[in-house]
Amino acid sequence: MDINDIPFLVLGAAASVRDDSIKTAEDMIKKGREIATSTRSKVKTATQDKKIEATLQELINKGKKDQQDLVEAIGKRVRETLDSLGIVTKNDVERLEARLSAVEKKLFGEKAASKKPAKKPASKAAARKPAKKKSAK
């Protein structure tokens, strides 16, 4: 394995964990629905129904929280890995752009900082006129 493959390894691992966690969550939801359906058919009194509904709601809320915690943990691990590899993130670029904008305002004033850079000509060949075609006589 090459050192350049490490970022791809990390991203692949994160995607795999994410896919597995989504599948696991879907399986838990399916089993929960099956349990809820079979349980509801067996329950006879309103009191029991309320207890089951409360338990199911509690389990659903716990599952949502656990899923959110898992996503946050994966995100934290990916951020830590990116930081340790020294990979620049979108937030890093945005912070630098904001700092550069502030420096431009201080150096050149408000108007110069808001101007967009002038477009450069594509190339010398593109700036030239095309050669005239010889007409057939």
BELQUI-V616265 format. One record per backbone hydrogen bond with DSSP energy under -0.5 kcal/mol. CO is the residue of the C=O (numbers start at 0). NH is the residue of the N-H. If there is no record, write none. Layout:
CO,NH / CO,NH
//
This chain:
1,4 / 2,5 / 4,8 / 5,9 / 6,10 / 7,11 / 8,12 / 9,13 / 10,14 / 11,15 / 12,16 / 13,17 / 14,18 / 15,19 / 16,20 / 17,21 / 18,22 / 19,23 / 20,24 / 21,25 / 22,26 / 23,27 / 24,28 / 25,29 / 26,30 / 27,31 / 28,32 / 29,33 / 30,34 / 31,35 / 32,36 / 33,37 / 34,38 / 35,39 / 36,40 / 37,41 / 38,41 / 38,42 / 44,48 / 45,49 / 46,50 / 47,51 / 48,52 / 49,53 / 50,54 / 51,55 / 52,56 / 53,57 / 54,58 / 55,59 / 56,60 / 57,61 / 58,62 / 59,63 / 60,64 / 61,65 / 62,66 / 63,67 / 64,68 / 65,69 / 66,70 / 67,71 / 68,72 / 69,73 / 70,74 / 71,75 / 72,76 / 73,77 / 74,78 / 75,79 / 76,80 / 77,81 / 78,82 / 79,83 / 80,84 / 81,85 / 81,86 / 82,85 / 88,92 / 89,93 / 90,94 / 91,95 / 92,96 / 93,97 / 94,98 / 95,99 / 96,100 / 97,101 / 98,102 / 99,103 / 100,104 / 101,105 / 102,106 / 103,107 / 103,108 / 104,108 / 107,111 / 108,112 / 109,113 / 110,114 / 122,126 / 123,127
//
